[in-house]
Amino acid sequence: MPNTDFKRLIRPHLLQLEHFSPADPPEEQARRAGIPEEEIIRLNANENPYGPSPKVSDAVAQVDYSIYPDPEQRRVREAISDFTSIPIERLIVGAGSDEIIDLVFRLVMELGDQIVDSDPTFGMYRFDAAVNGVETVLVQRDDAFELDVKAITSAIDKRTKVIFICSPNNPTGNVASHEQIKALLDTGLLVVVDEAYWEFSQQTVAPMVYDHDNLIVLRTLSKWGGIAGLRAGFGIMNPELINRLFGMKQPYNITTATEAAVIASFEDADYLNCNARKIVSERERMIALLSDIEGLEPLPSGGNYVLCKLATGRAKPVFHDLATRGIFLRNFSSPRLKDCFRISVGRPNETDIVITALKELV
């Protein structure tokens, strides 16, 4: 049987696609560092150090895996609605908020369309744009990594359909104001505000969906809920958009285990809110400790992470030296962040280990 040249079958724009760069799993990090997995300090993925509610394990253990999940997501949407006070007709659940980002692209974007994104920020918006043959117009944040609303609106042209905003911004920690989002909504374009970390800032624009049909707010249970491995996120938006997304999503896009975990998480919201307060408290303690290290500048943050600036050329060697000790942080390809790395907020003992190592290395 002759060999087939598969390249000629692949959509041309996908031949140039750069892979998204996620965090490696703990076992791979431990293998590279040459130490036991239980000894590594994993602070590179913004995961919840306290994990999920204990009720999640009990709920998942009772799931009947022989039954398909509800394609209409009734029970899980009701649980989200009860907790958020957002009407169920304004909610859709995805396999992480990443899936909803992808659905939005497939709903409104065509080859050659544009999105506007603010650099530096979460890379998934640009990645999904590339997958869908959409151009990303990168508008630089200011020196403090705040949004430059004037520059964003100036970058809009007839091909622009969507503006993406991460708030709190990953990895810089900035929180977008209501005034900034309102100014972007006034453009008439679709504005997607990714609030994956809002529980650590307690600042949200979700109520604005009632007055702005072009606003989509994204949330996730990966961070606050501690169920990153079960993939659960949800979108808040106008009912017409919800109906369109339901009409095109995979019917069984979230598993029965994920359904059970989400419902159990909201039933134990007090426990998760308590852990979120611990994380915020530890974030502020970490910033104070980092501020005492000469040659290192921690930035204010509304998320469960802290971005650190180092002297020119120092970030990369420090980052790699920490990895050899089994301490894994996050670095970035953005030129704006070449002298930075991000530290996820872990437990207090993990903070202390990182601070001790940084004092030696920086």
C-alpha positions as CSV (number, residue, x, y, z in Angstrom):
1,M,0.0,0.0,0.0
2,P,1.5,3.4,-1.0
3,N,2.4,5.9,1.6
4,T,0.0,8.9,1.8
5,D,1.3,12.5,2.0
6,F,-0.9,13.5,4.9
7,K,0.4,17.1,4.8
8,R,-1.7,17.8,1.7
9,L,-4.8,16.8,3.6
10,I,-4.2,19.1,6.6
11,R,-5.7,22.6,6.6
12,P,-2.8,24.9,5.5
13,H,-3.0,27.2,8.5
14,L,-2.6,24.3,10.9
15,L,0.7,23.2,9.3
16,Q,2.2,26.3,11.0
17,L,0.5,25.9,14.3
18,E,2.7,26.3,17.4
19,H,1.9,23.9,20.2
20,F,0.4,25.3,23.4
21,S,2.9,25.0,26.3
22,P,1.2,23.6,29.4
23,A,2.7,22.5,32.6
24,D,4.2,19.0,32.7
25,P,2.6,16.4,35.1
26,P,4.3,15.9,38.5
27,E,5.8,12.5,37.6
28,E,7.6,14.0,34.6
29,Q,8.9,16.9,36.6
30,A,10.1,14.5,39.3
31,R,11.8,12.4,36.6
32,R,13.7,15.4,35.2
33,A,14.8,16.6,38.6
34,G,15.8,13.1,39.6
35,I,13.9,13.2,42.9
36,P,10.9,11.3,44.2
37,E,7.5,12.8,43.1
38,E,6.4,13.4,46.7
39,E,9.4,15.7,47.2
40,I,8.9,18.2,44.4
41,I,7.4,21.7,44.9
42,R,5.0,22.2,42.1
43,L,4.1,25.9,41.9
44,N,3.8,26.3,38.1
45,A,0.2,25.6,37.2
46,N,-1.9,27.8,39.6
47,E,-3.4,24.7,41.1
48,N,-5.3,24.7,44.4
49,P,-2.8,23.4,47.1
50,Y,-5.7,22.3,49.3
51,G,-7.5,20.3,46.6
52,P,-11.2,19.7,46.2
53,S,-13.9,19.5,48.8
54,P,-13.9,16.1,50.6
55,K,-17.5,15.8,49.4
56,V,-16.2,15.5,45.8
57,S,-14.7,12.0,46.3
58,D,-17.9,10.8,47.9
59,A,-20.0,12.1,45.1
60,V,-17.8,10.8,42.3
61,A,-17.7,7.3,44.0
62,Q,-21.5,7.0,43.7
63,V,-21.6,7.8,39.9
64,D,-23.0,5.2,37.6
65,Y,-20.5,5.4,34.7
66,S,-22.7,3.2,32.4
67,I,-25.2,6.2,32.0
68,Y,-24.6,9.0,29.6
69,P,-24.4,12.5,31.2
70,D,-27.3,14.9,30.6
71,P,-26.7,16.8,27.4
72,E,-28.8,19.7,28.7
73,Q,-26.7,19.8,31.9
74,R,-29.8,20.5,34.0
75,R,-28.7,19.5,37.5
76,V,-25.2,21.0,37.2
77,R,-26.5,24.3,35.8
78,E,-29.1,24.4,38.6
79,A,-26.3,24.0,41.1
80,I,-24.3,26.8,39.5
81,S,-27.5,29.0,39.3
82,D,-28.3,28.4,43.0
83,F,-24.8,29.5,44.0
84,T,-24.3,32.4,41.7
85,S,-27.9,33.7,41.4
86,I,-27.4,33.7,37.6
87,P,-30.5,32.3,35.8
88,I,-30.0,28.9,34.4
89,E,-30.8,30.1,30.8
90,R,-27.6,32.2,31.0
91,L,-25.3,29.3,31.9
92,I,-23.4,26.7,30.0
93,V,-20.9,24.2,31.3
94,G,-17.8,23.1,29.5
95,A,-14.9,20.7,29.9
96,G,-13.0,23.5,31.5
97,S,-13.6,27.1,30.4
98,D,-11.1,26.3,27.6
99,E,-13.9,24.4,25.8
100,I,-16.2,27.4,26.0
101,I,-13.4,29.6,24.5
102,D,-13.1,27.1,21.6
103,L,-16.9,27.0,21.1
104,V,-17.1,30.8,20.9
105,F,-14.4,30.8,18.2
106,R,-16.3,28.2,16.2
107,L,-19.5,30.1,16.6
108,V,-18.5,33.6,15.5
109,M,-15.1,33.4,13.8
110,E,-14.3,32.8,10.1
111,L,-10.9,32.4,8.4
112,G,-9.2,35.7,8.3
113,D,-11.2,37.3,11.1
114,Q,-9.4,39.0,14.0
115,I,-9.4,39.0,17.8
116,V,-7.7,41.6,20.0
117,D,-5.7,40.3,22.9
118,S,-3.6,42.2,25.5
119,D,-0.1,41.1,25.9
120,P,1.1,39.6,28.2
121,T,-1.8,37.3,29.1
122,F,-3.1,33.7,29.1
123,G,-1.9,32.0,25.9
124,M,-5.1,30.0,25.2
125,Y,-6.9,32.9,23.3
126,R,-4.1,33.2,20.8
127,F,-3.8,29.4,20.5
128,D,-7.5,28.9,19.8
129,A,-7.3,31.8,17.3
130,A,-4.5,30.1,15.5
131,V,-6.3,26.7,15.4
132,N,-9.3,28.4,13.8
133,G,-7.3,30.4,11.3
134,V,-8.0,33.7,13.0
135,E,-5.5,36.5,13.4
136,T,-4.5,37.8,16.8
137,V,-3.8,41.5,17.2
138,L,-1.6,41.9,20.3
139,V,-2.0,45.1,22.1
140,Q,0.7,45.7,24.7
141,R,-0.4,46.4,28.3
142,D,1.2,49.5,29.9
143,D,4.4,49.4,32.1
144,A,2.3,48.3,35.1
145,F,0.6,45.6,32.9
146,E,-2.7,47.5,33.1
147,L,-5.1,47.4,30.1
148,D,-4.6,50.1,27.5
149,V,-8.2,50.6,26.5
150,K,-7.4,53.4,24.0
151,A,-4.8,51.2,22.2
152,I,-7.3,48.3,22.2
153,T,-10.1,50.3,20.6
154,S,-7.6,51.8,18.1
155,A,-6.5,48.3,17.0
156,I,-10.1,47.4,16.0
157,D,-10.9,47.2,12.3
158,K,-13.6,45.7,10.1
159,R,-12.2,42.1,10.6
160,T,-12.3,42.3,14.4
161,K,-15.0,40.3,16.2
162,V,-13.9,39.5,19.7
163,I,-11.9,41.2,22.5
164,F,-10.4,38.8,25.1
165,I,-9.6,40.1,28.6
166,C,-8.3,37.9,31.5
167,S,-9.2,39.4,34.9
168,P,-7.4,38.9,37.2
169,N,-4.8,38.7,34.4
170,N,-2.7,35.5,34.2
171,P,0.2,35.9,34.8
172,T,0.4,39.5,35.9
173,G,-2.4,39.6,38.4
174,N,-4.1,42.8,37.2
175,V,-7.8,43.2,37.7
176,A,-9.8,45.0,35.0
177,S,-12.2,47.7,36.2
178,H,-15.9,47.9,35.3
179,E,-15.1,51.2,33.5
180,Q,-12.5,49.5,31.3
181,I,-14.9,46.6,30.4
182,K,-17.7,49.1,29.8
183,A,-15.6,51.0,27.4
184,L,-14.7,47.8,25.5
185,L,-18.4,46.7,25.4
186,D,-19.3,50.1,23.9
187,T,-17.4,49.0,20.7
188,G,-20.2,46.6,20.0
189,L,-17.8,43.7,19.6
190,L,-18.1,40.5,21.6
191,V,-16.1,40.9,24.8
192,V,-15.0,37.7,26.6
193,V,-13.8,38.3,30.2
194,D,-12.1,35.3,31.7
195,E,-12.6,35.3,35.4
196,A,-10.8,32.1,36.2
197,Y,-9.3,33.6,39.4
198,W,-12.0,35.9,40.5
199,E,-12.5,34.2,43.8
200,F,-9.1,35.4,44.9
201,S,-9.9,39.1,44.0
202,Q,-13.7,39.1,44.7
203,Q,-14.1,41.5,41.7
204,T,-16.4,40.5,38.9
205,V,-18.2,42.0,35.9
206,A,-20.7,39.1,35.8
207,P,-23.7,41.4,36.7
208,M,-23.0,43.4,33.5
209,V,-24.3,40.6,31.3
210,Y,-27.9,41.7,32.0
211,D,-27.3,45.1,30.3
212,H,-24.8,43.9,27.7
213,D,-25.7,41.1,25.3
214,N,-22.1,41.2,23.9
215,L,-20.5,40.2,27.2
216,I,-19.3,36.7,28.0
217,V,-17.9,35.9,31.4
218,L,-16.0,32.7,32.0
219,R,-15.5,30.9,35.3
220,T,-13.7,27.6,36.3
221,L,-13.7,25.1,39.1
222,S,-10.0,24.3,38.5
223,K,-8.7,27.0,40.9
224,W,-11.3,27.7,43.6
225,G,-12.9,24.2,43.3
226,G,-9.6,22.3,43.2
227,I,-10.9,19.9,40.5
228,A,-8.5,20.9,37.6
229,G,-8.2,17.2,36.7
230,L,-12.0,16.8,36.2
231,R,-12.2,19.7,33.7
232,A,-15.1,21.9,34.6
233,G,-15.8,25.5,33.7
234,F,-18.8,27.6,32.8
235,G,-19.9,30.6,30.8
236,I,-22.3,33.4,31.7
237,M,-23.9,35.3,28.8
238,N,-27.1,36.2,27.1
239,P,-29.6,33.3,26.5
240,E,-29.4,33.6,22.7
241,L,-25.7,32.9,22.8
242,I,-26.3,30.0,25.3
243,N,-28.8,28.4,22.9
244,R,-26.4,28.7,20.0
245,L,-23.5,27.2,21.9
246,F,-25.8,24.3,23.1
247,G,-26.7,23.7,19.5
248,M,-23.1,23.1,18.5
249,K,-21.3,21.7,21.5
250,Q,-20.7,17.9,21.8
251,P,-23.8,16.5,23.4
252,Y,-22.0,14.8,26.3
253,N,-19.2,17.3,26.7
254,I,-18.9,16.9,30.5
255,T,-18.7,13.5,32.2
256,T,-21.0,12.2,34.9
257,A,-18.1,12.3,37.3
258,T,-17.5,16.0,36.5
259,E,-21.3,16.7,37.0
260,A,-21.2,15.1,40.4
261,A,-18.0,16.9,41.4
262,V,-19.3,20.3,40.4
263,I,-22.5,19.8,42.3
264,A,-20.7,18.6,45.4
265,S,-18.3,21.6,45.2
266,F,-21.1,24.1,45.3
267,E,-22.7,22.2,48.1
268,D,-19.5,22.7,50.1
269,A,-18.8,26.2,49.1
270,D,-18.1,27.3,52.7
271,Y,-15.2,24.9,52.8
272,L,-13.8,26.1,49.5
273,N,-14.2,29.7,50.4
274,C,-12.3,29.1,53.5
275,N,-9.4,27.6,51.5
276,A,-9.6,30.6,49.1
277,R,-9.1,32.9,52.0
278,K,-6.1,30.9,53.1
279,I,-4.6,31.2,49.6
280,V,-5.2,35.0,49.6
281,S,-3.5,35.3,53.0
282,E,-0.6,33.2,51.9
283,R,-0.3,35.2,48.7
284,E,0.1,38.4,50.7
285,R,2.6,36.8,53.0
286,M,4.6,35.5,50.0
287,I,4.7,39.0,48.5
288,A,6.0,40.4,51.7
289,L,8.7,37.8,51.9
290,L,9.7,38.2,48.2
291,S,9.9,42.0,48.7
292,D,12.7,41.5,51.2
293,I,14.9,39.7,48.5
294,E,17.3,42.2,46.9
295,G,17.2,41.9,43.1
296,L,13.6,40.6,43.0
297,E,10.4,42.5,42.6
298,P,7.0,40.8,43.3
299,L,4.0,42.4,41.6
300,P,0.6,42.9,43.3
301,S,-1.8,40.2,42.3
302,G,-5.5,39.5,42.4
303,G,-5.0,35.8,41.6
304,N,-3.5,32.7,43.3
305,Y,0.0,33.5,41.9
306,V,2.6,36.2,42.0
307,L,4.7,37.4,39.1
308,C,8.3,38.2,40.0
309,K,10.7,40.5,38.1
310,L,14.4,39.9,38.3
311,A,17.4,41.8,37.1
312,T,18.1,41.5,33.3
313,G,19.2,38.1,32.4
314,R,18.7,36.6,35.9
315,A,15.3,35.0,35.6
316,K,16.2,32.1,33.3
317,P,19.2,30.7,35.3
318,V,17.3,31.1,38.6
319,F,14.3,29.3,37.1
320,H,16.5,26.4,36.0
321,D,18.5,26.2,39.2
322,L,15.2,26.0,41.1
323,A,14.1,23.1,38.9
324,T,17.2,21.1,39.6
325,R,16.2,21.4,43.3
326,G,12.7,20.1,42.5
327,I,11.1,23.5,42.7
328,F,9.0,24.2,39.6
329,L,7.8,27.7,38.8
330,R,6.5,29.1,35.5
331,N,8.4,31.0,32.9
332,F,7.0,32.5,29.6
333,S,7.9,33.1,26.0
334,S,6.5,36.6,25.8
335,P,9.4,39.2,25.4
336,R,7.7,41.3,28.0
337,L,8.3,38.6,30.6
338,K,11.8,37.4,29.7
339,D,13.1,38.6,33.1
340,C,10.1,37.2,35.0
341,F,8.7,34.0,36.4
342,R,5.4,33.3,38.2
343,I,5.0,31.5,41.5
344,S,1.7,29.8,42.3
345,V,0.5,30.2,45.9
346,G,1.1,26.9,47.7
347,R,1.0,25.9,51.4
348,P,3.0,28.0,53.9
349,N,5.8,25.4,54.1
350,E,6.2,25.4,50.3
351,T,6.4,29.2,50.4
352,D,9.2,29.0,53.0
353,I,11.2,26.5,50.9
354,V,10.9,28.7,47.8
355,I,11.9,31.8,49.7
356,T,15.0,30.1,51.2
357,A,16.1,28.9,47.8
358,L,15.5,32.3,46.1
359,K,17.6,34.0,48.8
360,E,20.4,31.7,47.9
361,L,20.1,32.0,44.2
362,V,19.1,35.6,43.6
